[in-house]
Amino acid sequence: MDYMTLKEASEKWGVTLRWINYYCSAGRIPGAVKMGTVWLIPKSAQKPKDGRRKGNKHE
């Protein structure tokens, strides 16, 4: 399986590194694994919905 780093995911999804880290820690990205101090995210993973917005109009 191909993986991307937090930085690659943040550029792809247009959010900060901190948000990607939060998504991984909260288990919101299926297949994300932590190897030491680095999160590895499957390249096929989709950006989780932003639960702060009702209807997610801006995605």
NUMI-516710 format. One line per field, with one value per atom (N, C-alpha, C, O, CB): residue number from 0; chain; x, y, z; residue in one letter. Coordinates in Angstrom, 1 decimal, decimal comma. Glycine has a CB too. Layout:
<recs>
i: c(NUM_...)
ch: c(A_...)
X: c(X_...)
Y: c(Y_...)
Z: c(Z_...)
aa: c(A_...)
</recs>
This chain:
<recs>
i: c(0_0_0_0_0_1_1_1_1_1_2_2_2_2_2_3_3_3_3_3_4_4_4_4_4_5_5_5_5_5_6_6_6_6_6_7_7_7_7_7_8_8_8_8_8_9_9_9_9_9_10_10_10_10_10_11_11_11_11_11_12_12_12_12_12_13_13_13_13_13_14_14_14_14_14_15_15_15_15_15_16_16_16_16_16_17_17_17_17_17_18_18_18_18_18_19_19_19_19_19_20_20_20_20_20_21_21_21_21_21_22_22_22_22_22_23_23_23_23_23_24_24_24_24_24_25_25_25_25_25_26_26_26_26_26_27_27_27_27_27_28_28_28_28_28_29_29_29_29_29_30_30_30_30_30_31_31_31_31_31_32_32_32_32_32_33_33_33_33_33_34_34_34_34_34_35_35_35_35_35_36_36_36_36_36_37_37_37_37_37_38_38_38_38_38_39_39_39_39_39_40_40_40_40_40_41_41_41_41_41_42_42_42_42_42_43_43_43_43_43_44_44_44_44_44_45_45_45_45_45_46_46_46_46_46_47_47_47_47_47_48_48_48_48_48_49_49_49_49_49_50_50_50_50_50_51_51_51_51_51_52_52_52_52_52_53_53_53_53_53_54_54_54_54_54_55_55_55_55_55_56_56_56_56_56_57_57_57_57_57_58_58_58_58_58)
ch: c(A_A_A_A_A_A_A_A_A_A_A_A_A_A_A_A_A_A_A_A_A_A_A_A_A_A_A_A_A_A_A_A_A_A_A_A_A_A_A_A_A_A_A_A_A_A_A_A_A_A_A_A_A_A_A_A_A_A_A_A_A_A_A_A_A_A_A_A_A_A_A_A_A_A_A_A_A_A_A_A_A_A_A_A_A_A_A_A_A_A_A_A_A_A_A_A_A_A_A_A_A_A_A_A_A_A_A_A_A_A_A_A_A_A_A_A_A_A_A_A_A_A_A_A_A_A_A_A_A_A_A_A_A_A_A_A_A_A_A_A_A_A_A_A_A_A_A_A_A_A_A_A_A_A_A_A_A_A_A_A_A_A_A_A_A_A_A_A_A_A_A_A_A_A_A_A_A_A_A_A_A_A_A_A_A_A_A_A_A_A_A_A_A_A_A_A_A_A_A_A_A_A_A_A_A_A_A_A_A_A_A_A_A_A_A_A_A_A_A_A_A_A_A_A_A_A_A_A_A_A_A_A_A_A_A_A_A_A_A_A_A_A_A_A_A_A_A_A_A_A_A_A_A_A_A_A_A_A_A_A_A_A_A_A_A_A_A_A_A_A_A_A_A_A_A_A_A_A_A_A_A_A_A_A_A_A_A_A_A_A_A_A_A_A_A)
X: c(0,8_0,0_0,9_1,9_-1,0_0,5_1,2_0,7_-0,5_1,1_1,7_1,4_1,9_2,8_1,9_1,2_1,7_2,0_1,4_0,7_2,8_3,1_2,0_1,1_4,5_2,1_1,2_1,3_0,3_1,5_2,6_2,8_2,1_1,5_4,3_2,3_1,6_0,1_-0,6_2,1_-0,4_-1,9_-2,4_-3,5_-2,3_-1,7_-2,1_-2,1_-3,0_-1,2_-1,2_-1,1_-2,3_-2,9_0,2_-2,5_-3,6_-5,0_-5,8_-3,5_-5,2_-6,5_-6,7_-7,8_-6,8_-5,7_-5,8_-6,0_-6,7_-6,8_-5,5_-5,6_-4,2_-3,3_-6,6_-4,1_-2,8_-2,4_-3,2_-2,9_-1,1_-0,5_-1,2_-1,4_1,0_-1,5_-2,1_-3,5_-3,8_-2,3_-4,3_-5,6_-5,4_-6,1_-6,4_-4,4_-4,1_-3,7_-4,2_-3,0_-2,9_-2,5_-3,7_-3,8_-1,4_-4,6_-5,8_-6,6_-7,1_-6,6_-6,8_-7,6_-7,1_-7,8_-7,7_-5,7_-5,1_-5,2_-5,6_-3,6_-5,0_-5,1_-6,5_-6,6_-4,6_-7,4_-8,8_-9,4_-10,5_-9,7_-8,6_-9,0_-10,0_-10,8_-9,7_-10,0_-10,9_-10,4_-11,2_-11,2_-9,2_-8,6_-8,4_-7,4_-7,3_-9,3_-9,1_-7,8_-7,4_-10,3_-7,1_-5,8_-4,6_-3,5_-5,9_-4,7_-3,6_-2,9_-3,5_-4,0_-1,6_-0,8_0,3_0,9_-0,2_0,7_1,8_3,1_3,0_1,5_4,1_5,4_6,4_6,9_5,9_6,6_7,5_6,8_5,8_8,8_7,3_6,7_6,0_5,5_7,7_5,9_5,4_4,1_4,0_6,5_3,1_1,9_2,0_2,5_0,6_1,5_1,5_0,0_-0,7_2,3_-0,4_-1,8_-1,9_-1,1_-2,3_-2,8_-3,0_-3,2_-4,0_-4,1_-2,6_-2,8_-4,2_-4,7_-1,9_-5,0_-6,3_-7,3_-8,5_-6,7_-6,9_-7,7_-8,4_-7,8_-7,0_-9,7_-10,4_-10,3_-10,2_-11,9_-10,4_-10,4_-11,7_-12,8_-10,3_-11,6_-12,8_-13,6_-13,1_-12,3_-14,9_-15,8_-15,5_-15,1_-17,3_-15,7_-15,5_-16,8_-17,8_-15,1_-16,8_-17,9_-18,4_-19,4_-17,7_-17,6_-18,0_-19,0_-19,6_-16,7_-19,2_-20,1_-21,3_-21,2_-19,4_-22,5_-23,7_-23,9_-24,0_-24,9_-24,0_-24,2_-22,9_-22,9_-25,0_-21,8_-20,5_-20,5_-20,1_-20,0_-21,1_-21,2_-19,9_-19,8_-22,0_-18,8_-17,6_-16,6_-15,4_-16,9_-17,1_-16,2_-16,4_-15,8_-16,3)
Y: c(-1,2_0,0_1,2_1,3_0,0_2,2_3,5_4,4_4,6_4,2_5,1_6,0_7,4_7,6_5,6_8,4_9,8_10,3_9,8_10,7_11,4_11,9_13,0_13,3_12,6_13,5_14,6_15,8_16,4_15,0_16,1_17,3_17,1_18,0_17,6_15,9_15,7_15,7_16,2_14,3_15,1_15,2_16,6_16,9_14,3_17,4_18,8_19,6_20,4_19,5_19,4_20,0_19,5_20,3_19,8_18,3_17,6_18,1_18,4_16,1_18,2_18,5_20,0_20,4_17,7_20,8_22,2_22,5_23,5_22,8_21,7_22,0_22,0_21,5_21,0_22,4_22,5_21,1_20,2_23,5_21,1_19,8_19,4_18,2_20,0_20,4_20,1_19,4_18,5_21,4_19,8_19,2_17,7_16,9_20,0_17,5_16,1_15,3_14,1_16,1_15,8_15,1_14,8_13,7_15,9_15,7_15,5_14,4_13,5_16,8_14,5_13,4_12,0_11,1_13,7_11,9_10,6_10,2_9,0_10,7_11,0_10,7_10,3_9,4_11,8_10,9_10,6_9,4_9,0_11,9_8,8_7,7_8,0_7,1_6,7_9,2_9,6_9,4_9,6_11,1_8,9_8,5_7,0_6,5_9,3_6,2_4,8_4,4_4,9_4,1_3,5_2,9_3,7_3,3_2,9_4,9_5,6_4,9_4,4_7,1_4,8_4,1_5,0_5,8_2,8_4,9_5,6_4,7_3,7_6,2_5,2_4,5_5,3_6,3_4,1_5,0_5,9_7,2_7,2_6,1_8,3_9,6_10,1_11,2_10,6_9,3_9,7_9,0_7,8_9,5_9,8_9,2_8,9_9,7_10,1_7,7_7,3_7,2_6,4_6,0_7,9_7,9_7,3_7,7_9,4_6,4_5,8_6,9_7,8_4,7_6,8_7,8_7,8_8,8_7,5_6,7_6,6_7,2_7,3_5,2_7,6_8,1_9,4_10,3_8,3_9,6_10,8_11,7_11,2_10,5_13,0_14,0_13,8_13,8_15,4_13,7_13,5_14,8_15,9_13,3_14,6_15,8_16,6_16,1_15,3_17,9_18,9_18,9_19,5_20,3_18,4_18,3_19,6_19,6_17,3_20,6_21,9_22,7_23,6_22,8_22,2_22,9_22,1_20,9_23,3_22,7_22,0_22,0_23,0_22,6_20,8_20,7_20,7_20,3_21,8_21,0_21,0_21,7_21,1_19,6_22,9_23,7_24,0_24,1_24,9_24,2_24,7_23,6_23,8_25,6_22,3_21,3_20,8_19,9_20,1)
Z: c(0,0_0,0_0,0_0,7_1,2_-0,8_-0,8_0,3_0,5_-2,2_0,9_2,0_1,7_0,9_3,3_2,3_2,3_3,7_4,6_1,5_3,8_5,1_5,5_4,7_5,1_6,7_7,1_6,2_5,8_8,6_5,8_4,9_3,6_3,1_4,8_3,0_1,7_1,8_0,9_1,2_2,9_3,1_3,3_2,8_4,3_4,0_4,3_3,0_2,8_5,3_2,1_0,8_-0,1_-0,8_0,1_-0,1_-0,9_-0,5_-1,3_-0,8_0,9_1,4_1,7_2,0_2,6_1,7_2,0_3,5_3,7_1,2_4,4_5,8_6,5_5,8_6,5_7,7_8,4_8,8_8,9_9,5_9,1_9,6_10,9_11,2_9,8_11,7_13,0_12,9_13,6_13,8_11,9_11,6_11,2_11,6_10,6_10,3_9,9_11,1_11,2_8,8_11,9_13,1_14,0_14,5_13,9_14,2_15,0_14,3_15,0_15,1_13,0_12,3_12,6_12,8_10,8_12,5_12,7_14,1_14,4_12,3_15,1_16,5_16,9_17,7_17,3_16,3_16,6_15,9_16,1_16,3_15,0_14,2_13,1_12,7_15,2_12,6_11,6_10,2_9,2_11,7_10,0_8,7_8,7_9,4_8,4_8,1_8,1_7,4_6,4_7,3_8,1_7,5_7,9_7,6_6,1_8,6_9,1_10,2_11,1_9,5_10,1_11,1_11,6_10,8_10,6_12,8_13,4_13,5_14,2_14,8_12,8_12,9_13,6_13,1_11,4_14,9_15,7_16,0_16,7_15,0_15,4_15,6_14,4_14,4_16,1_13,3_12,0_11,7_11,8_10,9_11,3_10,8_9,3_8,6_11,1_8,9_7,5_7,1_7,8_7,3_6,1_5,7_4,3_3,4_5,7_4,1_2,7_1,7_1,9_2,7_0,5_-0,5_-1,0_-1,5_-1,7_-0,8_-1,3_-0,3_-0,6_-1,7_0,9_1,9_1,5_0,9_3,3_2,0_1,7_2,9_4,0_1,3_2,7_3,8_4,6_4,0_3,2_5,9_6,8_6,7_6,5_8,2_6,9_6,9_8,2_9,2_7,0_8,0_9,1_9,9_9,5_8,6_11,1_12,0_12,6_13,2_13,0_12,4_13,0_12,1_12,6_13,1_10,9_10,0_9,7_9,4_8,7_9,8_9,5_8,0_7,4_10,2_7,4_6,0_5,2_4,0_5,5_5,8_5,1_3,7_2,7_4,9_3,7_2,4_1,8_0,5_2,7_2,5_2,0_1,6_1,5_3,0_1,4_1,0_-0,3_-0,8_2,0)
aa: c(M_M_M_M_M_D_D_D_D_D_Y_Y_Y_Y_Y_M_M_M_M_M_T_T_T_T_T_L_L_L_L_L_K_K_K_K_K_E_E_E_E_E_A_A_A_A_A_S_S_S_S_S_E_E_E_E_E_K_K_K_K_K_W_W_W_W_W_G_G_G_G_G_V_V_V_V_V_T_T_T_T_T_L_L_L_L_L_R_R_R_R_R_W_W_W_W_W_I_I_I_I_I_N_N_N_N_N_Y_Y_Y_Y_Y_Y_Y_Y_Y_Y_C_C_C_C_C_S_S_S_S_S_A_A_A_A_A_G_G_G_G_G_R_R_R_R_R_I_I_I_I_I_P_P_P_P_P_G_G_G_G_G_A_A_A_A_A_V_V_V_V_V_K_K_K_K_K_M_M_M_M_M_G_G_G_G_G_T_T_T_T_T_V_V_V_V_V_W_W_W_W_W_L_L_L_L_L_I_I_I_I_I_P_P_P_P_P_K_K_K_K_K_S_S_S_S_S_A_A_A_A_A_Q_Q_Q_Q_Q_K_K_K_K_K_P_P_P_P_P_K_K_K_K_K_D_D_D_D_D_G_G_G_G_G_R_R_R_R_R_R_R_R_R_R_K_K_K_K_K_G_G_G_G_G_N_N_N_N_N_K_K_K_K_K_H_H_H_H_H_E_E_E_E_E)
</recs>
